[in-house]
Amino acid sequence: MNTLIRKYNIPGPRYTSYPTVPYWDEHLFSTDQWEQTVKKSFDESNGREGISLYIHLPFCESLCTFCACHKRITKQHSVEGPYIEAVLKEWKMIVSHLGKKPLISEVHLGGGTPTFFSPSNLEFLLTEIFADAEISSHPEFSFEGHPNNTTRAHLKTLYDLRFRRVSFGVQDYDPKVQKTINRIQPFENVKRVTLSAREAGFESVSHDLIFGLPFQTWDSMSRTIEMTKSLRPDRIAFYSYAHVPWIKGVGQRGYDEKDLPTPEQKRELYERGKALLEESGYIEIGMDHFALPEDNLYKSMKQKTIHRNFMGYTSSSTQLLIGLGMSAISDSWYGFAQNDKTVESYIEKTEQGILPVTRGHILNREDLIVRRHILNLMCLLETSWEDENMNLDEMPEILNRLEEMQKDDLVSLQKNTLKVTEEGRKFIRNIAMAWDLRMIRHQPTTKIFSMTV
């Protein structure tokens, strides 16, 4: 195991998209092209599956130093109103471009800290958005809640708006780790909101844990997992800490690489943690996710309808994902677009009636094929090029890169089919990288990605 970790622990993407953001052809992108792909995708899919919405709510009252998200730290809740007005202006522009009311199948409130916003402001935001849309008969609505500030009023308000899934960021219960990452959060708070969510009627409660944080040991990690198991969340996201201080700067430079577990220790945290979870009935889903058999995420994996996008793994699949808010990324399947990364610039553009898109990428035919293969691998742990439409001119080179992984028993290659082995699950990002033609042609000369293992 250690030999394979040393061999394959290299910088690589997490593949919530393909092409990954550093490889977008921004110089070829235009807002007009992007709007055309949105309209095309909407016309193809709205009546069939509807659309997904990701709403980015960026404010936090304090900085968690492990976090790599786009956020704004403030204790001034007067920022809520102007930001909501900007999001609604952006939504109005999008609906106008679509030409008719969209059918909304999925909503996710992410951040930042969505529960920074008051229940009444969240209700106003969502009610206004839903007024310009139809809602699916079985919507998948979810939000991220901070255990320290999610109230019963938040839960009731969102439940009444048909939200049925909530994820709470736990990360780690060890006091030393919490102090280092500036996320002080007692177990009692997590227990309170977990029980309150179930009492409110939420059908799926998820806890997010992170392995590889500074000063983590197996003793502290095992205690965190045992405490998490005592609340039996329906899903557990067991994320690998992405140490990227060259990107996220001030927060992640609050501790040194020597404070982090070694790659071998980090992998041990995951493997032993995974064993504890599986002993309790949790089933590994894709990469870094676990679910109980009753949960929709597990069911979607068995039915091969599981999907992965900028929101991570999801049990519902839509062709069109609209991202609203500062830094949000939209995905039309044929293209990606990202909004302004500062609150001020985002609000200024929406006030001027300008779609707040600053960069993006339009996928070519090769991109679309590679994207499907990588999505198959990340979600289903297999892919096939039996269909001529899934073939690539570069297949001989791709297969050549996979030969070494087959020798290491990470993949099984048969005629026109690739399957990831149980051992290979640990290295799924590396396997996907063998297909990443853009990265292969343009190897990064500076640090871009976190380590894969």
GUDREN-539516 format. One line per 2 residues: their letters; for each residue x, y negated, z negated of N, C-alpha, C. Coordinates in steps of 0.05 Angstrom, whole numbers, plus 5000, padded with zeros to 4 digits. Each point is the difference from the previous one (the first is absolute). Layout:
residues N
a> X/Y/Z/X/Y/Z/X/Y/Z  ...
END
This chain:
residues 453
mn> 5017/5024/5000/4983/4976/5000/5017/4975/5000  5020/4999/4982/5017/4976/4998/5015/4995/5026
tl> 5008/5021/5013/5014/4997/5026/4982/4987/5021  4974/5009/5001/4981/4988/5019/4994/4971/4993
ir> 4998/4994/4974/4995/4972/4992/5023/4982/5009  5024/5009/4995/5023/4984/5009/5001/4997/5030
ky> 4991/5020/5014/5001/5000/5029/4978/4982/5012  4976/5000/4988/4978/4986/5013/4991/4975/4985
ni> 5013/4993/4978/4992/4976/4986/5012/4975/5013  4987/4990/5020/5009/4977/5016/4977/4980/5001
pg> 5006/4975/5007/4978/4980/5002/4981/5008/5022  4974/4997/4995/4980/5006/5020/4972/4989/4993
pr> 4983/4997/5020/4973/4989/4995/4982/5019/4985  4978/4989/4990/4979/5016/4987/4977/5006/5020
yt> 5002/4989/5024/4981/5005/5022/4971/4997/4993  4993/4976/4989/4972/4992/5000/4992/4989/5027
sy> 5019/4997/5018/4994/4992/5027/5022/5010/5018  4995/5001/5026/5021/5003/5020/4992/4983/5024
pt> 5018/4983/5010/5027/4995/4990/4999/4987/4972  5021/5005/4985/5002/4987/4974/5006/4970/5004
vp> 4993/4984/4980/5000/4971/5003/5027/4989/5010  5023/5010/4991/5026/4989/5010/5004/5004/5030
yw> 4985/5018/5012/5003/5007/5029/4977/4989/5017  4985/4982/4989/4979/4988/5017/5013/4982/5021
de> 4989/5000/5024/5008/4982/5022/4986/4974/4996  5010/4984/4981/4986/4975/4994/5002/4980/5023
hl> 5022/5001/5015/5004/4981/5022/4981/5006/5024  4988/5024/5001/4981/5007/5021/4971/4997/4990
fs> 4997/4993/4975/4973/4999/4987/4987/4973/5004  4974/5000/5005/4985/4975/5000/4973/5005/4987
td> 4989/4979/4988/4974/5002/4986/4978/5008/5020  5002/4990/5025/4980/5006/5020/5000/5031/5006
qw> 5024/5011/5003/5002/5029/5004/4988/5015/4976  5007/4991/4977/4990/5013/4976/4970/5000/4999
eq> 4988/4977/5005/4971/4998/5000/4987/5018/5020  5013/5004/5023/4990/5019/5020/5000/5028/4990
tv> 5021/5008/4986/5001/5028/4989/4979/5003/4978  4995/4980/4984/4979/5001/4979/4973/5005/5013
kk> 4994/4984/5021/4974/5002/5013/4997/5028/5013  5022/5009/5013/4999/5027/5013/4995/5021/4979
sf> 5014/5000/4978/4997/5020/4979/4972/4999/4988  4991/4975/4995/4973/4997/4989/4978/5011/5018
de> 5002/4994/5026/4980/5010/5019/5001/5030/5002  5023/5012/4997/5003/5029/5002/4990/5015/4975
sn> 5002/4987/4977/4996/5015/4975/4978/4990/4981  4991/4976/5003/4982/4988/4980/4975/5017/4996
gr> 4987/5008/5022/4975/5015/4997/5004/5028/4990  5025/5010/5003/5006/5028/4993/5009/5002/4971
eg> 5020/4984/4992/5012/5004/4974/5002/4974/4983  4995/4978/5013/5002/4975/4986/5028/4990/4997
is> 5004/4980/4983/5027/4989/4996/5007/5001/4970  5026/4997/4995/5011/4998/4973/5008/4971/4995
ly> 4997/4992/4975/5010/4974/4991/5020/5004/4978  5023/4986/5002/5018/4998/4978/5000/4970/4992
ih> 4995/4994/4975/4999/4972/4991/5023/4997/4980  5019/4983/5007/5023/4996/4983/4995/4977/4981
lp> 5001/5007/4974/4995/4980/4979/5027/4997/4985  5016/4980/5006/5029/5001/4994/5008/4991/4972
fc> 4982/4990/4984/5008/4987/4975/5005/5020/4977  5021/4994/4984/5006/5015/4976/5008/4980/4979
es> 4994/5007/4975/5008/4982/4978/5028/5004/4991  5012/5022/5006/5029/5005/4994/5012/5017/5022
lc> 5027/4999/5002/5015/5014/5020/5008/5028/4991  4990/5021/5013/5010/5027/4995/5025/5003/5018
tf> 5023/5005/4988/5025/4999/5015/5004/5024/5019  4984/5021/4997/5003/5022/5019/4985/4995/5026
ca> 4983/4979/5001/4980/4997/5021/5012/4988/5025  4993/5012/5023/5009/4990/5026/4978/4987/5016
ch> 4977/4995/4988/4977/4988/5014/5003/4970/5002  4986/4988/5019/4998/4971/5002/4981/4990/4980
kr> 5009/4983/4982/4983/4990/4978/5007/4971/4992  4983/4988/4984/5005/4974/4989/4995/5001/4970
it> 5020/4992/4985/4999/5002/4971/4989/4973/4989  4977/5001/4986/4988/4976/4988/4980/5008/4979
kq> 4997/4983/4981/4979/5004/4979/4977/4981/5005  5001/4984/5022/4980/4980/5006/4977/5013/5017
hs> 4978/5006/4987/4978/5013/5015/4984/4982/5018  5008/4974/5000/4987/4981/5018/5008/5007/5029
ve> 5020/5017/5004/5008/5008/5028/4979/5018/5012  4983/5012/4985/4981/5021/5010/4981/4988/5022
gp> 4988/4978/4993/4980/4988/5019/5010/4993/5027  5022/4984/5002/5011/4993/5026/5009/5024/5016
yi> 5011/5020/4986/5009/5024/5015/4976/5015/5012  4980/5003/4984/4976/5014/5010/4988/4986/5024
ea> 4998/4974/4998/4990/4984/5023/5016/5005/5025  5027/5002/4997/5017/5006/5023/4995/5027/5012
vl> 4997/5020/4982/4995/5028/5010/4973/5000/5015  4980/4987/4990/4974/4999/5014/5002/4986/5027
ke> 5016/4979/5001/5004/4987/5026/5013/5018/5020  5020/5015/4991/5013/5020/5018/4980/5021/5009
wk> 4984/5010/4982/4980/5020/5006/4980/4990/5021  4991/4975/4997/4981/4988/5019/5013/4999/5028
mi> 5025/4993/5002/5014/4999/5026/5000/5028/5013  5006/5020/4984/5002/5027/5010/4972/5010/5010
vs> 4980/4996/4984/4973/5009/5007/4991/4986/5026  5006/4974/5002/4993/4985/5025/5014/5012/5024
hl> 5025/5009/4997/5014/5012/5022/4988/5027/5008  4991/5015/4980/4989/5027/5006/4974/4998/5016
gk> 4985/4979/4996/4976/4996/5016/4975/5011/4988  5002/5017/4980/4976/5010/4986/5008/5010/4973
kp> 4980/5006/4983/5006/5009/4973/5015/5026/5000  5022/5001/4985/5014/5026/4998/4987/5018/4980
li> 5005/5026/5003/4992/5020/4981/5024/5005/4982  4998/4994/4974/5022/5003/4982/4998/5028/4986
se> 5021/5016/5004/5000/5027/4989/5019/5001/4975  5019/4983/5000/5021/5002/4979/5009/4972/4991
vh> 5002/4996/4974/5011/4975/4990/5020/5007/4978  5023/4987/5000/5019/5003/4978/5009/4972/4992
lg> 4998/4995/4974/5011/4975/4988/5027/5006/4988  5021/4987/5012/5027/5005/4991/5014/4974/4992
gg> 5024/5003/4990/5013/4976/4990/5030/5002/5000  5012/4983/4983/4988/4984/4979/4983/5016/4980
tp> 4983/4985/4987/4982/5011/4980/4971/4992/5007  4985/5017/5013/4972/4993/5006/4984/4992/4975
tf> 5006/5013/4978/4984/4993/4976/5011/4975/4986  5019/4986/5012/5006/4972/4992/4976/4983/5005
fs> 4984/5006/5021/4977/4984/5008/4977/5008/4981  4983/4980/4994/4977/5005/4982/4980/5018/5014
ps> 4984/5015/4985/4979/5016/5013/4981/4983/5017  4993/4976/4992/4982/4984/5016/5013/4991/5026
nl> 5025/4994/5000/5014/4992/5025/5003/5024/5018  5005/5024/4990/5001/5024/5017/4973/5005/5012
ef> 4979/4997/4984/4973/5004/5010/4993/4980/5022  5008/4975/4996/4995/4980/5021/5014/5007/5026
ll> 5026/5006/4998/5016/5007/5023/4988/5023/5016  4994/5022/4986/4990/5024/5014/4972/4997/5010
te> 4983/4986/4986/4973/4995/5009/5000/4984/5026  5017/4980/5001/5002/4983/5024/5011/5017/5024
if> 5019/5017/4995/5011/5017/5021/4978/5019/5010  4986/5013/4982/4980/5020/5007/4976/4987/5015
ad> 4996/4974/4995/4977/4986/5014/5004/4999/5030  5025/5003/5009/5006/4999/5029/5005/5028/5011
ae> 4991/5020/4986/5006/5028/5009/4977/5019/4992  5002/5023/5013/4984/5023/4991/5018/5018/4983
is> 4988/5014/4981/5016/5018/4983/4994/5029/5006  5020/5016/5003/4997/5028/5005/4982/5013/4979
sh> 4987/5022/5008/4983/5014/4981/5016/5014/4978  5025/5006/5006/5018/5013/4980/5027/4985/5000
pe> 5000/4975/4989/5024/4984/5001/5021/5010/4980  5025/4995/5007/5023/5006/4982/5012/4974/4991
fs> 4990/4990/4977/5009/4975/4989/5017/5004/4975  5024/4988/4999/5018/5004/4978/5015/4974/4993
fe> 5011/5000/4975/5015/4977/4992/5022/5008/4981  5020/4983/4998/5022/5004/4981/4995/4983/4975
gh> 5000/5013/4977/4994/4986/4975/5024/5001/4982  5006/4977/4987/5021/4999/4980/4988/5009/4973
pn> 5011/5021/4987/4988/5010/4975/4998/4978/4978  5017/4980/5001/5000/4980/4979/4977/4979/5003
nt> 4990/4997/5025/4980/4978/5004/4975/5009/5014  4997/5026/5006/4976/5009/5013/4978/5003/4978
tr> 4979/4986/5004/4978/4999/4979/4976/5017/5009  4983/5005/4982/4975/5014/5007/4984/4984/5020
ah> 5002/4973/4998/4986/4983/5020/5011/5004/5028  5027/5002/5002/5012/5007/5026/4989/5026/5011
lk> 5000/5020/4983/4991/5027/5009/4970/5000/5008  4983/4987/4984/4972/4999/5007/4995/4985/5025
tl> 5013/4977/5003/4996/4983/5023/5007/5015/5026  5024/5013/4999/5009/5014/5024/4984/5026/5005
yd> 4992/5013/4979/4983/5024/5003/4973/4992/5014  4989/4978/4991/4975/4990/5012/5003/4993/5029
lr> 5025/4994/5009/5005/4994/5028/5009/5025/5015  4996/5024/4988/5004/5026/5012/5029/5009/5000
fr> 5016/4989/4983/5027/5010/4996/4998/5025/4982  5014/5021/5008/4999/5026/4986/5028/5011/4993
rv> 5021/4986/5008/5027/5010/4994/5017/4977/4989  5015/5005/4980/5019/4980/4988/5026/5013/4995
sf> 5022/4986/5004/5026/5009/4993/5013/4981/4980  5011/5012/4979/5013/4984/4979/5030/5005/5001
gv> 5015/4978/5000/5029/5002/5000/5011/5006/4973  5010/5024/4996/5011/5008/4974/5030/4997/5000
qd> 5013/5012/5020/5029/5000/5005/5015/5017/4979  5000/4993/4974/5015/5015/4980/4991/4990/4973
yd> 4998/5019/4980/4992/4992/4973/5024/4995/4981  5024/5006/5009/5023/4997/4983/5005/4970/4994
pk> 5003/4992/4974/5003/4972/4993/5025/4987/5013  5022/5014/5001/5024/4989/5012/4997/4995/5030
vq> 4988/5019/5014/4995/4997/5028/4980/4976/5005  4979/5000/4984/4980/4978/5003/5013/4973/4996
kt> 5017/4998/4980/5013/4974/4995/5018/4992/5023  5014/5019/5011/5019/4995/5022/4985/4990/5025
in> 4977/5013/5006/4985/4993/5024/4979/4978/4995  5000/4990/4975/4981/4979/4992/4971/5007/5004
ri> 4994/5025/4993/4972/5009/5002/4992/5013/4973  4995/4983/4980/4993/5010/4974/4970/5007/5000
qp> 4995/5026/4995/4972/5009/5004/4996/5025/4983  4987/4997/4978/4996/5023/4982/4981/5021/5012
fe> 5005/5025/4992/4983/5022/5008/4970/4995/4993  4995/4987/4978/4972/4994/4992/4986/4983/5020
nv> 5014/4982/5013/4987/4984/5021/4993/5017/5025  5018/5018/5007/4994/5017/5023/4977/5019/4993
kr> 5000/5011/4976/4978/5017/4992/4973/4985/5000  5001/4975/4990/4975/4984/4999/4988/4996/5028
vt> 5017/4991/5018/4989/4994/5027/4992/5025/5015  5015/5022/4996/4993/5026/5013/4973/5009/4991
ls> 4995/5000/4973/4974/5009/4990/4978/4981/5008  5006/4974/5000/4980/4980/5008/4993/5003/5029
ar> 5019/5006/5017/4994/5004/5029/4982/5024/5004  5005/5021/4985/4982/5024/5002/4972/4994/4989
ea> 4999/4985/4978/4974/4993/4989/4985/4982/5020  5014/4984/5015/4987/4982/5019/4990/5015/5025
gf> 5010/5025/5004/4990/5016/5022/5021/5005/5022  5024/4991/4996/5021/5004/5021/5005/5029/5003
es> 5001/5009/5026/5002/5029/5006/5029/5009/5002  5019/4982/5005/5028/5007/5002/5017/4979/4986
vs> 5014/5009/4980/5019/4982/4986/5028/5011/5005  5017/4981/5009/5028/5008/5007/5019/4985/4982
hd> 5022/5014/4993/5022/4987/4985/5025/5000/5017  5014/4978/5001/5025/4998/5014/5023/5003/4981
li> 5018/5019/5005/5025/5004/4985/5023/4995/5019  5023/4992/4989/5024/4996/5016/5023/5015/4988
fg> 5015/5016/5016/5024/5013/4991/5024/4987/5012  5022/4999/4985/5025/4988/5010/5004/4972/4989
lp> 4983/4992/4980/5003/4973/4988/5024/4998/4982  5010/4976/4994/5023/4998/4983/4995/5012/4972
fq> 5020/5014/4990/5000/5012/4974/4980/5024/4997  4988/5009/5022/4983/5023/4998/5016/5025/4995
tw> 4990/5018/4983/5012/5026/4996/4977/5020/5002  5007/5026/5001/4979/5020/5002/4983/5000/4975
ds> 5012/4995/4976/4985/4999/4976/4978/4979/5001  5008/4976/5009/4980/4978/5002/4980/5005/5022
ms> 5009/5011/5022/4982/5005/5023/4980/5022/4993  5009/5021/4986/4982/5021/4993/4979/4991/4980
rt> 5008/4982/4982/4980/4989/4982/4979/4983/5015  5009/4985/5019/4982/4984/5016/4980/5018/5015
ie> 5010/5022/5012/4982/5018/5014/4981/5014/4982  5009/5009/4976/4982/5013/4981/4978/4981/4991
mt> 5007/4975/4995/4980/4980/4992/4981/4995/5023  5010/4999/5024/4982/4996/5023/4981/5024/5003
ks> 5011/5024/4997/4983/5024/5003/4978/5000/4979  5005/4989/4976/4979/5000/4979/4976/4984/5009
lr> 5003/4981/5019/4977/4985/5009/4988/5012/5026  5014/5019/5011/4992/5015/5024/4989/4982/5023
pd> 5016/4982/5010/4991/4984/5023/4995/5018/5024  4982/4992/5018/4994/5017/5023/5023/5001/5020
ri> 5015/4977/5001/5023/4999/5018/5023/4989/4984  5024/5008/5008/5025/4989/4989/5018/4994/5023
af> 5008/4975/5002/5021/4992/5019/5026/5000/4985  5019/5017/5009/5025/5004/4987/5022/4989/5018
ys> 5003/4973/4999/5017/4986/5019/5029/5001/4994  5016/5000/5020/5029/4997/4997/5006/4970/4999
ya> 5015/4992/4979/5008/4972/4998/5017/4992/5023  4993/4978/5013/5015/4990/5023/5018/4977/4990
hv> 5025/5005/4997/5019/4979/4991/5011/4985/5024  4988/4976/5004/5008/4983/5023/5005/4971/4991
pw> 5020/4996/4982/5004/4973/4991/5009/4981/5021  5012/5010/5022/5007/4983/5022/4976/4988/5014
ik> 4976/5012/4996/4976/4989/5011/4984/4985/4979  4997/5012/4976/4983/4989/4979/5014/4984/4979
gv> 5027/4999/5002/5016/4981/4985/4995/4998/4971  4989/4978/4991/5001/4991/4972/4990/5022/4981
gq> 4978/5014/5006/4989/5019/4982/5018/5025/4997  5007/5012/5022/5016/5025/5000/5029/4995/4994
rg> 5009/4976/4998/5027/4995/4991/5002/4996/4970  4978/5005/4986/4999/4998/4971/5013/5024/4986
yd> 5008/5020/5016/5014/5024/4990/5018/5009/5022  5019/5017/4993/5020/5008/5019/4996/5029/5009
ek> 5012/5007/5023/4998/5027/5010/5009/5021/4980  5019/4993/4982/5009/5019/4980/4979/5006/4980
dl> 4979/4984/4998/4978/5005/4982/4979/5019/5011  5003/5007/5026/4981/5017/5013/5009/5029/4999
pt> 4981/5019/5001/5008/5028/5001/5016/5005/5026  5019/5019/5000/5014/5008/5024/4980/5013/5019
pe> 5007/5002/5026/4981/5013/5019/4992/5028/4991  5019/5015/4989/4994/5027/4990/4981/4999/4976
qk> 5005/4981/4982/4982/4997/4976/4973/4991/5009  4999/4982/5019/4974/4989/5010/4984/5023/5012
re> 5013/5017/5016/4985/5022/5013/4991/5020/4979  5016/5003/4979/4992/5019/4978/4975/4989/4986
ly> 4998/4973/4996/4976/4988/4988/4976/5008/5017  5002/4998/5026/4977/5007/5017/4993/5029/4999
er> 5020/5017/5003/4995/5029/5002/4988/5011/4974  5011/4991/4977/4990/5010/4975/4973/4987/4994
gk> 4996/4975/5008/4974/4987/4997/4979/5013/5017  5007/5007/5024/4982/5014/5018/4991/5027/4988
al> 5019/5014/4988/4993/5026/4988/4980/4996/4977  5004/4980/4984/4982/4994/4978/4972/4994/5010
le> 4998/4985/5022/4975/4992/5011/4986/5025/5012  5015/5016/5015/4988/5023/5012/4990/5020/4980
es> 5014/5002/4977/4991/5018/4979/4972/4992/4989  4994/4974/5003/4975/4990/4990/4978/4998/5022
gy> 5006/5012/5023/4979/5001/5021/5002/4979/5021  5020/4982/4999/5003/4980/5021/5014/5012/5024
ie> 4992/4991/5024/5010/5010/5025/5015/4978/5014  5024/5006/5010/5016/4980/5014/4987/4993/5027
ig> 4997/4975/5005/4988/4990/5025/5021/4983/5015  5008/5008/5024/5018/4985/5015/5026/4994/4985
md> 5006/4974/4997/5024/4992/4986/4993/4983/4975  5009/5009/4977/4997/4984/4975/4972/4999/4989
hf> 4981/5015/5010/4973/4999/4990/4991/5028/4991  4983/4999/4979/4988/5024/4989/4970/4995/4994
al> 4984/5021/5003/4971/4997/4995/4989/5026/4990  4978/4997/4984/4985/5023/4992/4984/5011/5023
pe> 4993/5026/5000/4986/5012/5023/4973/4987/5005  4988/4987/4980/4973/4988/5004/5002/4972/5014
dn> 5024/4989/5001/5003/4973/5010/4999/4999/5031  4990/4978/5011/4997/4998/5029/5027/5001/5014
ly> 5021/4991/4987/5026/5000/5014/5009/5029/5006  4996/5018/4981/5007/5028/5004/4981/5012/5022
ks> 4975/4993/4998/4981/5011/5020/5007/4990/5028  5008/4975/5003/5007/4990/5026/5026/5013/5011
mk> 5018/5007/4982/5024/5015/5008/4992/5027/5011  4983/5014/4986/4991/5027/5009/4985/4999/5026
qk> 4985/4978/5004/4984/4996/5024/5016/4987/5023  5025/4993/4994/5018/4988/5019/4990/4973/5010
ti> 4986/4985/4982/4991/4973/5007/5015/4979/4984  5020/5008/4984/5015/4981/4984/5015/4981/5018
hr> 5003/4975/4991/5012/4980/5016/5021/4985/4983  5019/4987/5013/5020/4984/4986/5003/4973/5015
nf> 4999/4978/4984/5004/4974/5012/5013/4982/4979  4998/4974/5004/5014/4982/4981/4989/5001/4972
mg> 4977/5012/4996/4988/5004/4974/5009/5027/4988  5016/5015/5014/5009/5027/4991/4982/5021/5011
yt> 4997/5022/4985/4982/5022/5009/4971/4993/4994  4983/5007/5019/4972/4994/4996/4983/5024/5011
ss> 4978/5005/4987/4983/5022/5009/4982/4993/5023  4999/4975/5008/4984/4992/5023/5019/4989/5021
st> 4993/5004/5025/5017/4991/5022/4984/4982/5019  5010/4975/5003/4988/4982/5019/5021/4990/5019
ql> 4992/4994/5024/5019/4991/5020/5009/4971/4996  4982/4984/4988/5006/4972/4996/5001/4992/4971
li> 5023/4991/4991/5004/4990/4973/5006/4970/5001  4983/4984/4987/5004/4972/4999/5011/4992/4973
gl> 5023/4987/5000/5012/4990/4975/4993/4971/4996  4988/4993/4978/4993/4972/4993/5018/4990/4978
gm> 5009/4975/5002/5015/4988/4978/5029/4997/5007  5014/4986/4982/5028/4994/5003/5016/5026/5003
sa> 5017/5002/5021/5019/5022/5006/4986/5026/5008  4973/5001/5001/4986/5025/5007/5007/5008/5029
is> 5001/5026/5004/5006/5011/5027/4975/5014/5010  4994/4994/5026/4977/5012/5014/5011/5021/5020
ds> 4983/5019/5006/5008/5022/5017/4976/5007/5019  5004/4994/5025/4979/5006/5020/5004/5027/5014
wy> 5019/5015/4991/5011/5024/5012/5018/4993/5024  4992/4981/5016/5016/4992/5023/5019/4977/4993
gf> 4998/4990/4976/5018/4978/4992/4998/4994/4970  5021/4986/4990/5001/4991/4972/5003/4970/4999
aq> 4989/4988/4979/5004/4971/4996/5001/4994/4970  5019/4983/4993/5003/4992/4972/4995/4971/4996
nd> 4986/4993/4978/4994/4973/4993/5023/4986/4987  4998/4973/4998/5019/4983/4986/5006/5012/4973
kt> 5026/4998/4991/5008/5012/4975/4999/4981/4976  4993/4975/5005/4997/4981/4978/4971/4991/4997
ve> 4991/4997/4976/4972/4992/4995/4994/4973/5013  5019/4981/4998/4995/4973/5010/4997/5000/5031
sy> 5017/5014/5014/4999/5001/5029/4975/5015/5009  4993/5021/4986/4976/5016/5006/4975/4982/4997
ie> 4997/4986/4978/4977/4983/4996/4999/4977/5020  5023/4988/5006/5001/4978/5019/4990/5008/5028
kt> 5009/5024/5009/4991/5009/5027/4970/5005/5001  4990/5013/4979/4971/5006/5001/4984/4975/4998
eq> 5009/4980/4986/4986/4974/4999/4999/4987/5027  5021/5005/5016/5001/4989/5027/4986/5017/5021
gi> 4988/5022/4991/4986/5018/5018/5018/5016/5017  5025/5005/4991/5020/5015/5014/5003/5028/4987
lp> 4999/5021/5016/5004/5026/4989/5029/5001/4988  5003/5008/4975/5025/4996/4986/5021/5022/5006
vt> 5001/5009/5024/5019/5021/5008/5027/4988/5007  5021/5011/4989/5027/4990/5006/5018/5019/5016
rg> 4994/5025/5000/5016/5019/5015/4984/5025/5004  5010/5017/5019/4986/5025/5005/5015/5016/5022
hi> 4986/5021/5009/5011/5018/5020/4977/5013/5015  5003/5001/5027/4981/5014/5017/5013/5026/5008
ln> 4987/5022/4995/5011/5026/5005/4999/5007/5030  5022/5011/5010/5000/5011/5028/4993/5030/4999
re> 5000/5012/5023/4991/5028/5002/5018/5018/4982  5026/4996/5002/5019/5016/4984/4994/4996/4970
dl> 4996/4975/4992/4994/4995/4971/4976/5016/4991  4979/5000/5017/4975/5013/4992/5004/5030/4996
iv> 5017/5012/5017/5005/5029/4998/5016/5006/4975  5022/4984/4996/5016/5005/4976/4984/4994/4975
rr> 4983/4980/5001/4984/4994/4976/4983/5023/4993  4987/5013/5019/4983/5023/4994/5016/5023/4989
hi> 5024/5005/5011/5016/5022/4989/5008/4995/4971  5009/4975/4994/5008/4994/4972/4976/5000/4982
ln> 4977/4991/5009/4976/5001/4983/4993/5029/4994  5001/5017/5020/4995/5029/4996/5018/5012/4979
lm> 5026/4993/5002/5019/5010/4981/4995/4990/4971  4995/4974/4998/4996/4989/4973/4974/5009/4987
cl> 4980/5006/5016/4974/5008/4989/4995/5030/5000  5008/5014/5021/4994/5028/5003/5024/5018/4998
le> 5024/4988/5000/5025/5015/4998/5004/5018/5024  4989/4992/5023/5005/5015/5025/4992/4982/5023
ts> 5011/5006/5023/4992/4986/5025/5005/5018/5024  4988/4993/5022/5002/5017/5024/5001/4982/5025
we> 5015/5009/5020/5001/4986/5025/4991/5019/5023  4982/5019/4992/4988/5018/5020/4985/4985/5021
de> 4985/4979/4991/4985/4983/5018/5020/4981/5014  4999/4999/5026/5018/4984/5016/5000/4971/4991
nm> 4977/4990/4990/4999/4972/4991/5016/4995/4974  5009/5021/4987/5016/4997/4976/5030/5006/5006
nl> 5007/5003/5025/5028/5005/5007/5015/4975/5005  5026/5001/4996/5017/4977/5004/5024/5008/5017
de> 5010/4982/5015/5024/5005/5016/5024/5007/4982  5000/4990/4976/5022/5003/4981/4997/5026/4983
mp> 4981/5018/5006/4996/5023/4984/5025/5017/4996  5017/5004/5021/5024/5016/4996/5018/4987/4978
ei> 5003/4974/5000/5016/4986/4980/4988/5002/4972  4973/4998/4999/4987/5002/4974/5004/5028/4989
ln> 4996/5020/5016/5003/5028/4991/5029/5005/4992  5019/4988/5014/5028/5003/4992/5005/4989/4973
rl> 4988/4977/4993/5003/4988/4974/4987/5018/4978  4980/5015/5007/4985/5017/4981/5014/5027/4996
ee> 5019/5007/5017/5013/5026/4998/5014/5004/4973  5014/4979/4991/5014/5002/4974/4980/5004/4977
mq> 4978/4986/5002/4979/5003/4980/4988/5027/5000  4998/5013/5024/4990/5027/5001/5020/5019/4987
kd> 5026/4996/5004/5020/5016/4987/4999/4998/4970  4992/4976/4990/4998/4995/4971/4972/5008/4990
dl> 4984/5013/5016/4973/5010/4992/4982/4977/4992  5002/4977/5013/4982/4978/4994/4977/4999/5019
vs> 5004/5011/5024/4978/5001/5020/5001/5028/5014  4977/5007/5011/4997/5024/5017/4993/4991/5028
lq> 5017/5005/5019/4995/4993/5028/4992/5024/5016  4976/4999/5011/4991/5020/5019/4994/4986/5026
kn> 4989/5015/5019/4995/4988/5026/4981/4976/4998  5010/4976/5006/4984/4976/5000/4986/4994/4973
tl> 5011/5010/4978/4988/4995/4974/5022/4997/4979  4995/4981/4982/5018/4996/4977/4984/5002/4975
kv> 5009/5015/4980/4987/5002/4974/5021/4994/4978  4992/4985/4981/5017/4993/4977/4998/5023/4980
te> 5023/5010/4991/5000/5021/4979/4995/4988/4973  4996/5017/4980/4997/4991/4973/5025/4984/4991
eg> 5023/5011/5006/5025/4986/4994/5002/4973/5015  4989/5000/5024/5002/4976/5016/4983/4977/4991
rk> 4979/5006/4984/4983/4978/4990/5016/4979/4986  5022/5008/4986/5016/4981/4985/5014/4980/5019
fi> 5003/5008/5025/5015/4984/5019/4983/4992/5024  4974/4996/4995/4982/4993/5021/5007/4974/5014
rn> 5011/4981/4985/5008/4975/5013/5023/5005/5020  5019/5017/4993/5022/5007/5018/4990/5014/5025
ia> 4980/5018/4996/4989/5014/5023/4986/4981/5019  4985/4981/4989/4987/4980/5016/5020/4982/5015
ma> 5023/4995/4987/5021/4983/5012/5011/5012/5026  4999/5027/5002/5009/5013/5025/4984/4992/5024
wd> 4975/4991/4995/4982/4991/5021/5001/4970/5005  5013/4986/4983/4999/4970/5000/5019/4990/5022
lr> 4990/4998/5025/5017/4993/5022/5010/4972/4999  4984/4982/4988/5009/4972/4998/5024/4998/4980
mi> 4999/5014/4978/5022/4999/4982/5025/5013/5012  4996/5022/5014/5022/5015/5011/5015/4983/5021
rh> 4985/4984/5015/5012/4983/5021/5014/4975/4988  4990/4992/4977/5010/4975/4988/5005/5005/4970
qp> 5022/5014/4994/5006/5006/4972/5005/4974/4985  4988/4997/4976/5003/4976/4985/5029/4995/4992
tt> 5009/4975/5001/5027/4993/4992/5001/4989/4971  4977/4995/4989/4998/4990/4972/4980/5017/4985
ki> 4999/4997/4974/4981/5015/4984/4971/4991/5006  4983/5019/5007/4972/4994/5005/4981/5017/4983
fs> 5007/5026/4998/4981/5019/4987/5012/5010/4973  4981/5011/4984/5009/5014/4976/5010/5028/5007
mt> 5011/5014/4981/5010/5027/5004/4977/5019/5002  5004/5021/5016/4977/5018/5006/4994/5020/4978
v> 5019/5007/4983/4995/5021/4981/4997/4988/4972
END
